[in-house]
Every structure is written in C-alpha cells, then in structure tokens.
C-alpha cells in the first residue's frame, strides 16, 4: 500500500539548493568514473576496479575542461547502432551533411550501378536514394514545424526496394533522419496492427486507472506486466530514484530462470546525471545488441563538431554501459523514462527498464504505444503522490496539534512516551527527549550516558545550534561514533532550551536494505572489479557504510516546526529534577507558522465559524475558485459559494462537522468568481471535520448549554428542552435567537473562552431577537465554573434585560437569569 511515508518525500523542491549541489557533485563523480574506464581500455596495464572507483569518485575532482569533454561525448558520441542508418541533411534542399558508414550497405547503394559514385554520400540530395513516392513523403514530413507529428515516415530504398521507417528531428545543423528496418508483413507495420497496438495501450491504461487508490505496489506491478506483455522482454523492472540520487528496483517481472533484482539498490553513479539528462530529452532508449560493433558517423568538414545524437533512436551505447549490460547477461534493452509532475515541473522520477538475454529489436509503433502508456503511468503516479501529500499534510498538522496539547495539558514527556509520539512525525528507529537531566527514550537509542555525551558534543560543535541533522555521525567527526555501532548512525536534533534536546535516530542503511540477490553474494565469483548488478549493490553498501538513510527536506521542516512549537514552552526543572511546570505557551510564533503551512498547502483548505461564515481560505482554494481570501472571509460558505447542486448535502455535512462528526471524501462543487468565469464551477473532494484536541474532544464543546432556567425561557421564548446541548454561540445566540450583528456571535464565543482562562468576571452587551421576534438589549456576565478539585469545567452565564433595570441594580438582577455552559 502507498503509505504516507513513501509519499511525503515528494515534498522536495526541484529548486532545492542542496539537491542542486548534490547533482553537480554527482556529475563530477560520473565524469571521473568514465575517465578511469576509458583509460583502462587504452592501457591494458591499467586495470579498472569498478567498486573502488565508485568509492573514490565522490572524493575526486576534475577540471571544467574534463567535465565538458565528458558531457560532450555523452551527447555527441559520433557512433550509432548497426541495426539502422542515419543521415543529417540541410534544410530545405536535403543536402547530406553527415551519414553513418553502414548507409551504403543498408540502402543497397553498393549494389547499385552507380555504386562508385556513392562511395562518399556527402553533398548528395538524400531523397535520390529512395523511390519517388518516398522522396515526396520525406519532403512533406520535413515541412512540418513539429517533426514529431510526421513520424514515422514509410520509405523504400530505390536500389533494393527494402522498406524503412524514417524518424526525423531537428538539430543545430539541420534535420537528422534515423532509418530503422521495417519488415514487410509484420503486423506492427500494418494499419490493423497499429489499431491493435492502440487498443492494447488503451486497455493497459484503463487497467491502471481502475486500480484502487493508494495501492502504489499494485500500480507498479500492473505497469511492468503490461510492458512485458506488449514487448516480450525477458525481464521488466521499475527503477525509482531516491532523493540522494541512488536507485532502487521497486517492481520486477522476469523469466523464472533469471536472478531476481527486486529490492536491489545501486549507487547514483550507475545511471549518470548526464544519462538522466538525456532521458529528460528523449524518453525512450532502445539498445538492440550491446555486443554489436558501433557504426561511425562521417561528417562534412564544414561541421566543426560531431552531431548531437541526444534524440536519435540509433545512438550507440557508451562503452561503460555496454560492458555493464554484457556482464549482467542483458544483450538487448529498452528503457523508458517515468516523468511526474512536481510543483508544475516535469521531473524524472525513475525508469522502466526491459532486458533480454539475446538481441531484440522493438519496432517504432510498439515503442510509441509504450511511450503512450508511460505518459499515463506518470500521470497516475503524480495523482497518487498528490493524494498522499494531502494526507501527509493533514496527518502532520493533526499530530503536531495533538502533541502541542499534550505539552500544555499533561506531562510534556508524553510526546515521547504516549501516542502519537515524535516518532510518528518522521521515519526513524528511535527518539529521545532530554530535558533538565531527565531522559525519555523510545525505540533504538543510545544510552543516557551516550545521549549526554552527544549533547555536549553538539553544543561544542555549534553553540548556536537549533535544528541539525546528519546521516553519519562518523562523517561529521563525532569521536565516539564507533561505540554506537550500526544501531545509531544518523541523528536529527532540535534544541528546545540551553541543554535540552529532542533527538531522532536512524540505523545504518544496510540494516534497512533487503535484496534477495544479496543472499548469494558469498557464492558469487565477482570480486567487485567488474561492472555487474551485484557489484553495484556491493558498491552501494560501501558508499552508505556507517550512514543512515538521509533526512529528507520535509522531515527537517517538520522537526523545525516542532522545535518552534516547543521552544520556550517549559520552565526549568526544579533543582531536585523531580518537577516540571509549564510556562506561557508562545501562541504567536506557532500560530504564524501553522497559518503559513495551511495557506501554502497544495490541497484546498477552508474553514467556517459557527455561523457557517468563512474564516479560512487558503491560496489553493483561492486559485481554484478565482476568489481571493480577502473577499471570501466573512461570506456564507453554503449560501454564497457552494453550488446549488451541492448545497443540500454539504449543508448537512457541515452541520455534522460542527457537532464533532467527521465526513470523509465529500463531493463539493464551488462556484467560481473573480477572474474565473462566473457561470463555471469547480469540483473538489473534501473532508469535513471539527477542530479537536489531543484527547479527541471537540475544542468548542465547552460552549454547549447544560442548564437553562425559567427566566431564560421567558426572556428568549425558547424552552429548556429546545436548547439543552446546543452551542450557546452560533446555535442558540446567532441561530434560534438572531443576533443584531454577526460579530456579536464571535464576541460571545471569545467571552466564554476568556472566562475559563481568567479569574475575573467578564461582561458583554449585545442584542438579539427572541422566538417571538422581540428585540432584546441584554448584558451578559460570566463566571468561571469549577469542580470540587478546582478544575475548570465550564461557565456560569447571567443574562439581564437592559431595558428593565438600572445600571446600579445590574449586579443583583443578573442572578435572576441563569445559563450554565459546559
């Protein structure tokens, strides 16, 4: 199932400077590994050790020229695969600027009577090598502004009458044309075959969309099954890229006799950043035979640099990758990019990778159907992540609110010892709260002595520390990291006061990684020197040795918010360390931060007061409706902004929410106003709930009427049986008894809350209309109501009719009209 944990990582910002820095460092490591591999091929005495190169790459540094040369070679390699041929032509005359060496063979030019003229194809009109009809088709295709709309073009060689599929795209010097073999009679190349492929793709997409929500594993498995069925490869896998750039196989369908790779983790260097960039540009990569010799591209002297082959379907694999494929027994591969929408930016999330133990060519029409399926998969994945993000935000806000109540109303150590605890906020193996010499631990943690030592070291490490994290205590120089073993490697800390800390702990990454293939590593003869999935796994474990899973951006933001919540909320513990009292809660700081989280949430969030008038309207719902918060606040949600179609059902739902009952997945259609078309509407799925405290009590429940005497019945016209249990602000005054102004309802609610918090009597003058619609000008006086133990349990409310009494007699008269609130 898709847990919140796995989805929250999608909160990472693409513009995160730390992530950009990591990518730049990875480019350097990739270039270093490639350079070492190339040198080993040139010098037989210089053997290439894959594992050692991976371990040393992050520490190495290359010059800017070396990295530029590496990137240029990735994009302008100068070689293609031998199953097709290539032309680069000048527009619009089709003059050949470059061609692959195998063009004369594949097009049959060496058998032509004019073969001696075609020893060098540079300068010829490329259309003369094809039939008249084919030449016309190429001319028409080249006239398209967007060449992808014309692809593929069916062409036939003039010399041999051999059919090809021509795939065109523009580059800096003209148009590049890939010619792939087209087999006469192959269903994939017929109209009926194209219709069949389209139906298969649509059926596959339909299966994806029919899956139950939040079951991410089922989504993965369905995709690999569909791709395997459509392409016939021996193995199909989904690679997922983690935040630290390393990869993981999260789903796999394979031939039974093949070694499983499900669960395999591999270092980021295995799929270089430059290769990932290429997948962003060309989202389908076919390698028919990694053992076949690549074919050189011959170019005109007027071209200063090799051709850009980024979007070529024939681009040859680099030697490093071809050797890796051969070592793992995968001769033919098809790899497809998985793109997801993250903050309105398309991001490479992972890859679908297909492997075959023998050479395999997948025709362009089938690849196109797969690409269509990948687009649907990426969209479905984006939707699942968005839904999970909404749930994650809701869970974090709810958990933090409940924990804040624990601190204020009960034992502050309850945030560790009770549920929910600080372990529920982020993924960790253990947590601890160190306050005034008192320790509370949960899960896998250091001992009290070790916690004291870590605290002292942190204060020396950074005296101004507030929130801090590391995935390796060893790497940051903690002197006693080795004594903690692999149980505690990563630490996140939040400083609450001088020497008072919250800690979260993570174990070594290797303890969290499970790959079935790793069980046989002792029997495997690989020594780590050659490139192979098993070597990748070993290299990955070496890279993450003494390291935990990295702390994600959203996790540190959550910890930072908790630190702001708790900082300054406690008084120092008495000298004997036995008692703890709570000082004034810093409401301003917390409220501002919580308001920011709600306002910037990616889900639409709105709230109403007891009258059903809007008092919260975040940026997302403003975007959807076209109505800014400044114009929405104060308006009736049900009667002004809810579409007539939803008004009845949602009104009932809102009423239940005000009673403390929660409704999930409520369909709500809102009117669009402002810049949106006034006659349009937007449909959202919402959860309707009331605000609750840590004990699961509705926070405004103490404003309900528990007693209503005869004088109140006479003054208002409403009998006791009609009002007991109803909310005093909103349902009685503001509902049954209409108020002169809506603001009086809010003032009344504030008065009741202030009474419970203060010792002094509180007064409020307001006006209302009785059941008989009589106007009543009244003065309300409130007193705190306490039980035998001195605990606040509600309010006494005394109401007097100002028209019947003098101000001097007010204090005596208030005793005649009584309401009890609980």
N, C-alpha and C positions, 0 to 999 in steps of 0.2 A: 504494500500500500504506500501511497505518497504521504510520508509523514511531514509535519511542519518543518522539521529539522532540515530535511533534504531540500526543501523549497526556499527557506529563508536565505540561503546563500545567494539567491537570485537578486537580493537587495544591493549587490555590489554595483557601484557606479562605474560605467565604462571610462569616465574621466578620472578615476581614482589615481592620484599621482604615484602611490605605492605600486599599483598594478602596472603602470607605465614604466616605472623604474625596473620592475621585475622583468618585463618584456624586453627592455633594452639590454639588460644583463644576459638574458637568455639568447638574444641574437649573437652576442659576443661568444657565449659558450658553444652555440651551434657552429659558428664560423671556425672556432678552434678545433672542434671535433672533425669537421670536414677537411680542414687543412692537414691535420695529422693523418687522416685516411689517405688523402691524395699523395702525401709524401711517402707513405708506406708502399704505395703502388709503384712509385718512381724508383724507390731504393729498396731492394729486396732485403737488405741487412737491417732495415728499419721496420721492425715488426709492429703491427697495430694491435694494441690491447684495448678492447672496447671498454671494459669495466673501469680500468684505470683512467682512461680518457674521460669518461663520464664523471668520475670522482674529481678529477683535477680541473675540468673545464670551468666551473664557476669561479675558480681562483685565478684563472688566466685572463690575460688582456691582450687584445690585438690592436693594431693601428687602424685608423679610419680607412686607410687605403686597402688594407687586407679585408675588412668587413665589406667595403664597397665592391671589391672584386668577388667576394663570396656571393653577395646578393645579385650581382650582375650575372654570375654563372648560373644561379638558380633560375633566372628569368630569360637569359639569352644563352642557353647551353650550346646551341649550334648543332644539335642532333635530334632526330626523330626516331620513332619506332618503325620497324621494317614492314609492318602489315599494310601500310598506306604510303602515299607520296604527297609532296607539298609543293605549291607554287606561291611566290609572293609577287604580286603584279602591281603595276602602276595604273592609277585611275585616270581617265576612263578608257585608255587605249589597250589595256590588258598586256602591256609590255612586261615580260618576265624579268624581275629584279633578282630573284633567288629561287632555287629549286633544290629538291633533295636528290641525291645521287642515284637513287633507285627509280626515279621517274621514267627514264627511258625503258627500263625493264618492265615495270608495271603497266605502262601505257602502250607497250609493244612498239616503241619507236625504233628499237634496234633491229626489228624485223621488217621495217618499212623500206621501200625502195629508196627513200630519201634519208636512210639512216645515217649516212656520212655527214649530212647537213645538220643532224641533230646531236652531234657529239657534245655540243655545248648549247644549252637551251636559252641562255641569257639573251635578251633583246627580242626574242620571238613573241608574237601575239599568242597567248596561251590558248585561245579558242581554236586555233587551227589543228590542234591535236585531238579534237572531238568532232562528232558528227554535227551537221548543220543545225539540227534541232537542239542539240546540246549546247552549241555555241550561243544560240538565241536565248536559251534558258539562263545561261550564265550572265549574259548581257542584261537581261531583265532583272535578275537577282541583284547584280551589282548596283542597280539604280535605286534600290531601296535605301532609305535613310537609316532604318534599323535593319541590318542584315539578318538578324536572328529570325525575323518574320519570314524570310525566304528559305531558310534552311529546313531540311536538306534539299539539294538540287540533284535530280537524277540525270547523270551524264553518261555517255557511251564513248569509249575510245574509237577514234576513226580507224586506227590500224588493225585492232583485234576484235572490235565490237564488244569489248568487255565493259560491263556496266560498273559505275562507281557512284557513291554518294558524295557530293561536294558540299563541304561545310565552310561557309565564308565568315570572316570577321575582319574588322579594320584594325590596322596597327599604325605606327607612326609614319611608315614609308609608303603605305598603300593598303591593298587588301591581301590578306593571307588566306589561301584556299587549301583545306585538307581534303584529300581524296581517299575515301575508305572503300574497300571492296563491297560490292552489292551482288548478292547471289541470286541469279535468275531462278524464280520458282520458290524461293524461301518465303514462307508466309509473312515474315516480318516486313517484307518489302512490297506487299500487295495491299490493295485498298481494304480487302476483307481482313487481312492481318492487322492493319492499322486500327480498324474498328474493334477487333477483338482485344487488342492491347489497351485501347481506350476503356473498354468495358472492364477489363481486369483491373486497371488502375482505379477506376471509379468504385468497383466493388471493394478493393483494398481500402480506399479512403472511407467508404461507408462503414467498414468494419472498425476502423479507428474511431470514427465519430460515435459509434454505437456503444463503445466501451463505457463501463461505469466510471463516473468521475473519481479522481484522486487515486486510481489504481495505476500508478506510473509503471510498475513492472509489467503489467498486462499490456500497456501501450508499447513498451519496448519490444516485448516478445511478439506481439502482433506484427510490428513493422518488420522484424527480421524474418518472420515466417513468410510474409507477403513478398519480400525481396527475394528470398531463396526460391520461392515458387515461380516467380517471374523470370529470374535469371539463371537458375540451375547451378549456382556455385556450390562447392563442397562445404564451405563454411561462410556464415554471415554473422558479423558481430556489430555491436554498437559500442563505440568509444565515447567516453564522456571526459571532457577536460575540466579539471578541478581549478580552484582559484589560484593555486600556486603553480599552475600550468602543467602539472603532471597528469597522466591519463589513466583511465580505468575501463576495463571491459565490463559493461553492466548488463549485457544480454548477448546470447550466442545460440545459434542453431548450426549443427555440424553433422558431418558424416560420422557414424558411430565409431569408426576405427581411428579417428583423429583425436589427438590430445586436446583436452579442454583448455580454453583460455579464459573462461568466465571467472571474474574476480581478479584477473591479472592487473597489476599496477605497473606502470612503466615510467621512467623519468621523462621530464619535459623535453629533453634533448632528442628523444626518439622521433618525435614529429616536430621538426624545427619551426621556429617562428616564421621563417621565410616560406616554408611549405604551407603553413596556416594562412599566410597572406595570399598565396596562390589559390587556396580553396575559397577564400572570400571573393576572388575574381572569377574563377572557373570552378563551379561546384560539382563537377563530375570528372573523375580521373580514371582512365582505363589503361591498364598495362596488360598487353596480351601475352607476352612471353619475356620474363625478366632475363632469360638466358640468351635471347637473340642479340646479335650484334647491332648496336645503334647505327643509324644512317646519317652521314654528314650532310649538312645543308650548304650548298655552294651559293655564294652571293656575289653580286656585281661589285667591282672596285669602287663604284660611286657610293656604296653603303659603307659608312665608316665603322659601324658596329654590327655584330650578329643580330639576327631577327629576334624580336620579342615573341617568345613562344608561350606566354602565360595562358592564352586562351586556345591554343592549338590542341586538338583532340589527339594529336600524334606525338606530343612532346615526350622525348625519351626520359626514362628514369635516370637519376644520378647514380653513379657507381656505388655509393654507400648504401642507397636504398635497394638497389638491385641485388647486392650481395646479401643484405638482410633477408630479403624475400627468398632467395635461393636457400639460405641456411635454414629457414623455417619450413621449407618444402612447399612454398606457395609460388607457383610459376606464373599464374595469371591472376590479376586482381582488378576489382572495380571498387572505387572509393567515392562516396558521396557526402557532401557537406550537410550538416544539420544546422540550420540557421534559426535563431529565435529572436523575437522582438524584446529588447531590454531597454527600457526608457526611450522608446521610439527609435532605437538604433539596432540594426540587424547585426547580431553577434554570432560568431562561430562557436556553437555550444559543444559540438562533437562531430563524429563521423560515423557513417555506416560503411563498414569495410567487408568486402566479399573476397574470398580466397579460393583458388582452385589448384589442385596438385598437378595439373597439366595445362598447357597453353589454352587460352579461351578468349574468343572474340565475341563481344555482345554488340549486335547491330545498333546503329544510332536510334531507330524507332523504339527499341526496348529501353535503351538508356534514357530516352526522352520521357517515356512512361514512368520510369523510376524517379526521374527528376521531379515530375509532377507529384508523385507520391511523397517525395521528400518535402516539398513545399507544404503539403497538407499536414505531414507529421510535425514539421517545425511550428506551424500554426497551432496545432492541437497541443503541442508541448508548451507553447507560450501561454495558451489559455490555462492549462493545468498549473503552471507556475504562478500566474496572476491570481488564480483562486487560492492557491496555497499561501501566497503572500498576504492576501486579505485575512485568511485565517491566522497567519503568523502574527500580523499586527494586532489583531483582536486578542489573541492569546497573551501577547506580551503586555498590552495595556491592562488587561484584566488581572494578570498575575502581579504586575507591579502595584496596581491599586490595592489588591488584597494584602500584599506584603507591607505596603505602607500603613495599612490599617493595623496589621499585627504590631508594627513598631510603636504605633501611637496608643493602642488599646490593650496590648498584652505584653508578654515578655519579648523584648527585642530579639533575643536569641531564637525566637520562633521562626525567623527567616531561614534558619539552618535546620532546626530540629523538627519543624512542622511542615505540613503540606498546604499550599505549594511552598517550595524552598528555592533558594538561589540556584540550585542545580537545575531547576525547571526553566530557567531563563536562557541558559546556554548549554551546549553539548559539552559535558565534562565527565571525568571519572570520579571526582571528589571535590569537596568545597569545605571551607573553614571560615569562621568568624573569630577574630582575635580582638578583644576589647578589654582594656584595663587589666590585662593579665589573666582574663578568663577566656577559655578556648572552647569552641563548639565545632566539632568536625563531623563530616558526613561523607561516606564513600571512601575512596582510596586517597589518603592524605599523608603528609609527613607527620612525625610525632610532634608533641608540644614543644620539645626542645629544638627540634629541627625548624618548626614554624617560627620560634623566637629568633633563631639564627638567620632564617631567610628575611624576617622583618628587619633585623639590624643591618643586614647586608643591603637590603633595598634602600634604607634610609641613607646609608653611606654612598650607595650607587647614585642616588638622585634625591637630594634633600627636599626638593620641591615637587616630588612625585605625587600625582593624584590618581591617574589611571595608567596602568602599564601592563605589557604582555610580552611573552617570548615563547617560541616553540621549542627552545633549547636552553636550559639553564647552563649547560656546558658551554655553548657558543657565546653566551653573554659574560662568561667568566665567573660564575658563582663557584667558589672554591670547593664546596662540599657536594657538588652535583653528583659525583660518583657514588656517594654514600646513599643516595636516594634510589639508585638502580634504575631499571626501566619502568618502575611503577609511576614515577613522577619526573617528567621531562619538560612539559610545557606548563607555564603558570600565567594566569591573568590576575592582577591585583587592583583593588580600589581602596584608596586611603580615605578613611572616614574622619579621623582626627589624628592627633600627634603621632601616636604609635599604634593606632587602631586600624586594622585592615580586614577587608573581605578578600578571600582567595578562591580561585578556581584552579583545579589541577587536571592535567591530561597525561596519560601514559604514553610510552613510546609508540610511534606509528606502527611498527611491526606487529605489536600486540593486537592492533585493530584490523590488520590486513589478513584476509583469508583468500588464498588461491589454491584450488585443488591441484593444479600442476606443480605447485611448490613441494608437495609431499614426496615427489620422486627425485628431488634435486641431488641427493647423495648418489643415486644410481646413474645419473646423467654424466656423460663424459665431457660435457662442456666445461672448460676451465675459465670461462668468463672473458677470454680474449676475443672470441669471435662473436659477431652480432647475431642474436637469437632472442626470442621472447623470454627464454629462461635467463639469459644473461641480462636482459633488460630488467627483469624482476630482481635479480641479484644486485644489479647496479642501483635500482631504485631503493632497495633496502639499505645499501651502503650510503646513499645520499641522505636518507632520513634517519640514519643511526643516531641515537641519543636525541632524537627530535620527536615531538608530538605532531598531530595534525595541526596545521596553522590556525590561529584565531581569525575568524572572518570579520569583515568590516561591520556587519550588522551586529555581531556578538559584542564587539568592543563598544559600539554605540549604545547597546542595551546596558552594558556594565557602567558606562559613563553616566547614563541617565539615572541608574540606581544609586550611583555614588552621589549625584546631586540631590537625590531624594533623601538620602540618609545623613548626608554630611551636616553636622550641626544639630541633629535631631536628638542627641543624647547629652546628658550631663555626665561629668566624670563620675566614675565609681568611687564610693566611699573608701577610705584608707584600708578597711579590712577586706575589700574586694568582694563583699557579700551582697551589696545592694546596688541597684541601678534605678535611677529615675529619669524621666523623660522631660526634656525642656520643650519650649515652644517650637512647634512644627514650622518649618520655613515654607509656608504656603506659596508665597510669591514666586520663588525660584522654581518649585515643582510645577505650579500651575502654568507658568510661561512655557516650560519645556513640554508639558503634556499638550498644551494648546498647539504648539508648533508641530508635534507629531501628528495630531488629529488633522490640522489644517493642511499638511503636506502629504497625508496618506494617499496611496494610489487608489484606494477604494472611496466611493462617495460616502460621506458620513454627515448625518444631520441629526439634530435633536430638537425636542419641543419642551415647553414648560407644561405646567399642569393644566393650562387652558388650551393646549394644543397649538400654541403660537411658537414659531421657530426661534430658537435661541442659539443654535449652532448650525453652520452651513459652510462646509469646507471647500477648498479650491476645486476638488474633483467634481462635486455636485454642481458647483457654480459653472464649471466648464461644460458639463452635460446639458444643463438647462439654459445656459446663457444669462443667468440671473446672478449678479454678484451678491456677496454676503450682506453688504450694506443695504441692499434693497430687499433681501429675503427675511432678515431678522425682524421679528415682530409680526409677521404676517401669519395668518392661519394656514397650517400645512394642508389640512383636509379640505377646507372650503375654498382656498385660493390657488393652491399649487398642485394638488392631486387631481389628475384627470378624472372626469366623471365616471369613466369605466372602472376605476379602482376605488372610488370614494367610499362606497358602502363597506366593502370587505376590509379596506385598510383602516377605516374609522373604527370598526370593531377590534381589529388587531391592535391599534394604538390604545384603545380603552383597556384591553387586557394587559398591555405593557405597563400602563400606569397603575395597574393592580398588582404588578410584580410578576406577571406571567410572560414568558418569552416565546415568541414565534420565530421559527427558522424558515428561510427561503420563501419569503413572502413576495409575491409579484406586485410591483408598484409602478404605475405609469404616471410620470410627472409631466406637467405642461412645460413647454419651452417658451422662454420670454427673452427680453433684452435683444441681443444680437441674433438670436435664433429666430426661425420663422414662428410667429405667434400661433399658427394653427397646427404646429407639429407637436410631437410628444416624444419622450424618451422612456424606455422600459428598463427598470433595474430589478434585481433580485436582492431583497434586504432581509436583515434580521432585526426584529423589533424587540427591545428589551428595556428594562428599567435599570438605573444605576444601583449596584449592590455593594455592600461592604464585604470584608473578609469572612464574616460569619454567614454570608449568603442572605443577609437581611436587606430588604429594600430600604435605601437610605432615607426616604421620606416617610417611612411608615409611622414614625412618632408624631406625625401631624394628623393622625386619624382621631375622630371623635369617639370617646369612650363613655361620656355622660352628657346628658342634655336635659336640663331641668325644666319645670313648668313655666318659669318666667321666660326662658329662651323660646319655648313653644309659642308663648303669647306674643313675644316681640317679633319673631320671624314668620310665624304662621305654619312652621313645619314641626311635625310631631317627632318625639324621640325615636320611635320605631323607624322613621323615614331617614334619619341621619346617622344613627349609630354605625360606626365602622367606616363612614365616609371621610375623605380628606377634608379638613377644615378649610385650607386654602385650595381653591380650584373646584372642588365638588360641592361643598356647602356654600361658602362665600366665593362667588365667581361662577357658580353653577346654579344651584337651587335659588340662592339669593344673588341676584345680579348686582355686580359692583358698579359704582359710578364710573370708575376708570379701571382699565386692565392693570395699571401699575399698582393699584391697591392690593391685588392678589399677591404680587411678588413681595410687596412690603409686609404683608401679613405672614407670608412664609418665612421671610427673614426674621421677623419679630419672634416667631416661635423658636427658631433655631438659636437666636441670641439669648433667649430666656434660659434655655437649657445649658448654655455655656457660661452665663454670668450669674452673679448672686443678686444683683439689683432687680427690682420690678421694672418691667418695660411697658410702654403705653403707645397706642396708635389710634389716631382718629380717622375714621373712614365712613363712607356712606354706602348703603345698599338698598335694594328693593325687596320687600317681604313677599311671601307667597301670594298675598292679595295685591301685589304691585304697589304697596305703600312705601314711600320714600322714608328711610330711617337714617338719621345722622347719629353715629354711635362713637363711643370711646371704649377701646379695648385695653384692659390692663392684664398683664400676665405675670405669673409667679412660677418659679421652678418647683416641680413636684418630685419629692424624694421618697425612698422607701425606708424601712427600719434601719438599714445599714448605711444610709446616707447616699445611696446611689441614685442618680437622676433617672427617673422613669417616665417623665413627661412634663406637662404644663397644666396649671390652673388658669383658665381664661375667664375674665369677668367683663361682661358687656353692659354698658349703660346707654340709655337713650338720651342724647344731649338736649333734646327739646323739652324734656320733662324735669330736668334738675338744674340746680345752680352749680357752678364750679366748686363752691365751698363744700357742697354736700356730695361731691362725686365719690370720695373715698368710701363713704358709708353706703351709697347707693349701689356701688359695684358688687357688693356682696349679695344683692338680690338676683342678679343674672349670672348664672354659672355654667361654664363648659369645662369638661375635663378632656385633655388631649393626651394620648399615649403614643 
